[in-house]
Amino acid sequence: MIASEVKGTVINIAKDKFAQFFRHWPLLEKELATRQDDGKTGVKSSTNYYELYFKNGSQITVVSKDTSRGLRATAAILEECALISEEAYTEVLWPQLNVKRTEVDGTLNPDEPSSPQTFITTASDRTVYMYQRLIEIAVNAVLRPQSYFCWGLSYEIPLHYGLIDKETMLDQRYSNNVSEDSFARENLSIWTGNSDEAWLDSRRLSRHRSLLLCERKARETLPPGAFYLIGCDVGRYSANTAIMVIKVLPGA
Protein backbone atom coordinates (compact mmCIF):
# COMPACT_ATOMS: atom_id res chain seq x y z
CA MET A 1 0.00 0.00 0.00
CA ILE A 2 1.15 3.54 -0.83
CA ALA A 3 -0.75 6.29 1.01
CA SER A 4 -0.71 10.05 1.49
CA GLU A 5 -2.78 12.80 3.08
CA VAL A 6 -3.69 14.39 -0.24
CA LYS A 7 -5.56 12.13 -2.65
CA GLY A 8 -4.50 13.70 -5.94
CA THR A 9 -0.87 14.06 -4.91
CA VAL A 10 -0.12 10.44 -4.12
CA ILE A 11 -1.99 9.06 -7.13
CA ASN A 12 -0.28 11.41 -9.59
CA ILE A 13 3.14 10.73 -8.10
CA ALA A 14 2.55 6.99 -8.28
CA LYS A 15 1.50 7.12 -11.94
CA ASP A 16 4.54 9.18 -12.84
CA LYS A 17 7.02 7.02 -10.89
CA PHE A 18 5.72 3.71 -12.16
CA ALA A 19 5.84 5.06 -15.72
CA GLN A 20 9.54 5.81 -15.10
CA PHE A 21 10.10 2.34 -13.65
CA PHE A 22 8.54 0.70 -16.68
CA ARG A 23 10.67 2.79 -19.06
CA HIS A 24 13.86 1.77 -17.29
CA TRP A 25 12.82 -1.84 -16.62
CA PRO A 26 10.39 -2.88 -19.39
CA LEU A 27 10.51 -6.49 -18.19
CA LEU A 28 8.84 -5.35 -14.96
CA GLU A 29 5.85 -4.12 -16.97
CA LYS A 30 5.66 -7.56 -18.57
CA GLU A 31 4.98 -8.96 -15.09
CA LEU A 32 1.69 -7.07 -14.86
CA ALA A 33 -1.42 -9.20 -15.13
CA THR A 34 -3.33 -9.20 -18.40
CA ARG A 35 -6.97 -9.99 -19.01
CA GLN A 36 -6.03 -12.46 -21.73
CA ASP A 37 -3.63 -14.53 -19.58
CA ASP A 38 -4.77 -13.86 -16.02
CA GLY A 39 -8.39 -12.80 -16.34
CA LYS A 40 -7.86 -9.31 -14.92
CA THR A 41 -6.34 -6.00 -15.89
CA GLY A 42 -2.87 -5.19 -14.59
CA VAL A 43 -3.54 -1.48 -14.04
CA LYS A 44 -6.69 0.05 -12.55
CA SER A 45 -7.01 3.73 -11.77
CA SER A 46 -9.48 6.47 -10.99
CA THR A 47 -9.46 9.75 -9.11
CA ASN A 48 -9.63 7.78 -5.83
CA TYR A 49 -7.13 4.96 -6.32
CA TYR A 50 -4.36 3.48 -8.47
CA GLU A 51 -3.76 -0.27 -8.40
CA LEU A 52 -1.24 -2.61 -9.99
CA TYR A 53 -1.86 -6.37 -10.22
CA PHE A 54 0.98 -8.75 -11.03
CA LYS A 55 0.99 -12.22 -12.49
CA ASN A 56 2.34 -13.75 -9.25
CA GLY A 57 -0.67 -12.46 -7.30
CA SER A 58 1.05 -9.43 -5.76
CA GLN A 59 -0.82 -6.15 -5.62
CA ILE A 60 0.18 -2.51 -5.08
CA THR A 61 -2.59 -0.14 -4.01
CA VAL A 62 -2.16 3.63 -4.00
CA VAL A 63 -4.73 5.51 -1.91
CA SER A 64 -5.26 8.58 0.23
CA LYS A 65 -5.94 8.21 3.93
CA ASP A 66 -9.57 9.26 3.30
CA THR A 67 -10.29 6.32 0.98
CA SER A 68 -8.27 3.61 2.73
CA ARG A 69 -10.09 3.07 6.05
CA GLY A 70 -10.77 -0.62 6.59
CA LEU A 71 -8.27 -1.89 4.00
CA ARG A 72 -5.55 -4.41 4.84
CA ALA A 73 -1.95 -4.38 3.64
CA THR A 74 1.32 -6.19 4.35
CA ALA A 75 3.56 -3.14 3.79
CA ALA A 76 3.06 0.61 3.60
CA ILE A 77 4.80 3.59 1.99
CA LEU A 78 3.61 6.94 3.35
CA GLU A 79 4.30 9.70 0.83
CA GLU A 80 4.69 13.28 2.15
CA CYS A 81 3.93 11.85 5.56
CA ALA A 82 4.52 15.19 7.31
CA LEU A 83 1.02 16.14 6.16
CA ILE A 84 -0.53 13.07 7.77
CA SER A 85 -2.10 13.80 11.14
CA GLU A 86 -1.73 11.67 14.26
CA GLU A 87 -5.36 10.59 14.04
CA ALA A 88 -5.11 9.56 10.38
CA TYR A 89 -1.95 7.54 11.02
CA THR A 90 -2.85 5.83 14.28
CA GLU A 91 -6.55 5.22 13.55
CA VAL A 92 -6.64 4.65 9.78
CA LEU A 93 -3.26 3.77 8.24
CA TRP A 94 -1.31 1.90 10.91
CA PRO A 95 -4.15 -0.52 11.79
CA GLN A 96 -4.18 -1.71 8.17
CA LEU A 97 -0.84 -3.45 8.73
CA ASN A 98 -2.19 -6.06 11.13
CA VAL A 99 -1.81 -8.90 8.61
CA LYS A 100 1.39 -10.79 7.83
CA ARG A 101 2.70 -11.45 4.34
CA THR A 102 2.63 -15.12 3.44
CA GLU A 103 4.63 -17.09 0.90
CA VAL A 104 3.03 -18.56 -2.20
CA ASP A 105 2.31 -21.78 -0.31
CA GLY A 106 0.63 -19.87 2.54
CA THR A 107 3.47 -20.25 5.04
CA LEU A 108 5.19 -17.39 6.91
CA ASN A 109 8.84 -16.55 6.35
CA PRO A 110 10.36 -15.95 9.82
CA ASP A 111 13.25 -13.96 8.32
CA GLU A 112 11.05 -11.45 6.49
CA PRO A 113 10.26 -8.13 8.23
CA SER A 114 6.67 -7.97 9.43
CA SER A 115 4.49 -5.10 8.17
CA PRO A 116 7.34 -2.76 7.12
CA GLN A 117 6.64 0.97 6.87
CA THR A 118 8.52 3.51 4.76
CA PHE A 119 8.07 7.20 5.59
CA ILE A 120 8.95 9.66 2.82
CA THR A 121 8.52 13.39 3.17
CA THR A 122 9.77 16.90 2.71
CA ALA A 123 10.79 18.41 6.06
CA SER A 124 8.12 20.47 7.80
CA ASP A 125 7.51 22.23 11.10
CA ARG A 126 8.69 20.52 14.26
CA THR A 127 5.20 20.92 15.70
CA VAL A 128 3.62 18.28 13.42
CA TYR A 129 3.02 14.73 14.63
CA MET A 130 5.36 13.11 12.11
CA TYR A 131 8.34 15.00 13.55
CA GLN A 132 7.85 13.08 16.79
CA ARG A 133 7.63 9.88 14.76
CA LEU A 134 10.88 10.85 13.01
CA ILE A 135 12.66 11.30 16.34
CA GLU A 136 11.35 7.94 17.50
CA ILE A 137 12.61 6.22 14.34
CA ALA A 138 16.00 7.95 14.56
CA VAL A 139 16.44 6.77 18.16
CA ASN A 140 15.39 3.23 17.28
CA ALA A 141 17.82 3.25 14.33
CA VAL A 142 20.58 3.52 16.94
CA LEU A 143 19.10 1.10 19.45
CA ARG A 144 17.67 -1.44 16.99
CA PRO A 145 19.52 -0.99 13.67
CA GLN A 146 18.35 -4.40 12.47
CA SER A 147 14.76 -3.11 12.37
CA TYR A 148 15.00 0.67 11.81
CA PHE A 149 16.78 2.95 9.34
CA CYS A 150 16.65 6.72 9.04
CA TRP A 151 18.34 9.17 6.68
CA GLY A 152 17.93 12.62 5.16
CA LEU A 153 19.38 14.26 2.08
CA SER A 154 20.05 17.84 1.03
CA TYR A 155 19.98 19.24 -2.49
CA GLU A 156 23.75 18.61 -2.88
CA ILE A 157 23.23 14.92 -3.68
CA PRO A 158 20.81 15.30 -6.64
CA LEU A 159 22.81 18.34 -7.76
CA HIS A 160 26.01 16.28 -7.83
CA TYR A 161 24.37 13.65 -10.02
CA GLY A 162 22.75 16.16 -12.37
CA LEU A 163 19.16 15.53 -11.34
CA ILE A 164 18.44 19.20 -10.61
CA ASP A 165 19.61 22.42 -12.22
CA LYS A 166 22.35 24.34 -10.39
CA GLU A 167 21.27 27.80 -11.56
CA THR A 168 17.68 27.20 -10.50
CA MET A 169 18.84 26.06 -7.08
CA LEU A 170 21.10 29.12 -6.69
CA ASP A 171 18.19 31.40 -7.64
CA GLN A 172 16.13 29.87 -4.83
CA ARG A 173 19.03 29.99 -2.41
CA TYR A 174 19.62 33.72 -2.77
CA SER A 175 16.09 34.90 -3.57
CA ASN A 176 14.59 37.49 -1.21
CA ASN A 177 11.21 35.82 -1.75
CA VAL A 178 12.30 32.46 -0.30
CA SER A 179 12.73 32.46 3.48
CA GLU A 180 15.59 30.63 5.15
CA ASP A 181 13.17 28.29 6.88
CA SER A 182 11.37 27.47 3.65
CA PHE A 183 14.62 26.72 1.82
CA ALA A 184 15.84 24.63 4.75
CA ARG A 185 12.68 22.52 4.73
CA GLU A 186 12.40 22.06 0.98
CA ASN A 187 16.06 21.56 0.08
CA LEU A 188 18.11 20.75 3.19
CA SER A 189 15.84 18.27 5.00
CA ILE A 190 15.88 20.51 8.07
CA TRP A 191 12.75 20.63 10.22
CA THR A 192 12.17 24.17 11.45
CA GLY A 193 10.78 25.95 14.51
CA ASN A 194 7.03 26.26 14.63
CA SER A 195 3.87 26.17 12.58
CA ASP A 196 2.76 29.13 10.49
CA GLU A 197 -0.58 28.85 12.33
CA ALA A 198 0.98 28.99 15.80
CA TRP A 199 -0.21 31.83 18.02
CA LEU A 200 3.35 32.65 19.08
CA ASP A 201 6.44 32.88 16.88
CA SER A 202 9.30 31.14 18.72
CA ARG A 203 11.95 32.79 16.54
CA ARG A 204 10.62 36.26 17.33
CA LEU A 205 10.45 35.45 21.03
CA SER A 206 14.04 34.19 21.01
CA ARG A 207 15.30 37.38 19.38
CA HIS A 208 13.72 39.53 22.11
CA ARG A 209 14.54 37.24 25.01
CA SER A 210 17.43 38.26 27.24
CA LEU A 211 18.25 36.36 30.41
CA LEU A 212 20.68 38.50 32.38
CA LEU A 213 20.68 36.36 35.51
CA CYS A 214 19.35 32.83 35.90
CA GLU A 215 17.57 32.28 39.21
CA ARG A 216 17.79 28.74 40.55
CA LYS A 217 15.35 29.43 43.37
CA ALA A 218 12.79 32.03 44.40
CA ARG A 219 14.17 35.20 45.92
CA GLU A 220 13.09 36.10 49.41
CA THR A 221 12.46 39.75 48.53
CA LEU A 222 10.86 40.99 45.34
CA PRO A 223 10.13 44.47 43.96
CA PRO A 224 6.60 45.75 44.64
CA GLY A 225 4.04 43.95 42.50
CA ALA A 226 6.51 41.32 41.26
CA PHE A 227 5.59 37.64 41.35
CA TYR A 228 6.48 34.23 39.92
CA LEU A 229 4.24 32.47 37.40
CA ILE A 230 4.50 28.67 37.23
CA GLY A 231 3.12 26.70 34.29
CA CYS A 232 3.14 23.08 33.15
CA ASP A 233 2.57 21.76 29.64
CA VAL A 234 1.72 18.08 30.11
CA GLY A 235 3.03 16.00 27.22
CA ARG A 236 0.94 13.19 25.75
CA TYR A 237 2.16 9.93 24.24
CA SER A 238 5.84 10.40 23.29
CA ALA A 239 5.94 14.17 23.92
CA ASN A 240 7.90 15.64 26.83
CA THR A 241 6.29 17.50 29.72
CA ALA A 242 7.63 21.05 30.09
CA ILE A 243 7.63 23.11 33.28
CA MET A 244 7.94 26.90 33.05
CA VAL A 245 8.84 29.39 35.78
CA ILE A 246 8.39 33.03 34.73
CA LYS A 247 9.34 36.01 36.83
CA VAL A 248 6.96 38.88 36.22
CA LEU A 249 8.17 42.43 36.89
CA PRO A 250 5.29 44.84 36.17
CA GLY A 251 6.47 48.04 34.55
CA ALA A 252 10.00 46.72 33.96
HELIX and SHEET records of a PDB file:
HELIX    1   1 LYS A    7  HIS A   24  1                                  18    
HELIX    2   2 PRO A   26  LYS A   30  1                                   5    
HELIX    3   3 ARG A   35  ASP A   38  1                                   4    
HELIX    4   4 LYS A   65  THR A   67  5                                   3    
HELIX    5   5 CYS A   81  LEU A   83  5                                   3    
HELIX    6   6 GLU A   86  ALA A   88  1                                   3    
HELIX    7   7 TYR A   89  LEU A   93  3                                   5    
HELIX    8   8 TRP A   94  LEU A   97  5                                   4    
HELIX    9   9 TYR A  129  LEU A  143  1                                  15    
HELIX   10  10 GLU A  156  HIS A  160  1                                   5    
HELIX   11  11 LYS A  166  TYR A  174  1                                   9    
HELIX   12  12 GLU A  180  ASN A  187  1                                   8    
HELIX   13  13 SER A  202  HIS A  208  1                                   7    
SHEET    1   A 6 VAL A  43  SER A  45  0                                        
SHEET    2   A 6 TYR A  50  TYR A  53 -1                                        
SHEET    3   A 6 GLN A  59  SER A  64 -1                                        
SHEET    4   A 6 ILE A   2  SER A   4  1                                        
SHEET    5   A 6 ALA A  76  GLU A  79  1                                        
SHEET    6   A 6 GLN A 117  ILE A 120  1                                        
SHEET    1   B 2 PHE A 227  ASP A 233  0                                        
SHEET    2   B 2 ALA A 242  VAL A 248 -1                                        
END                                                                             
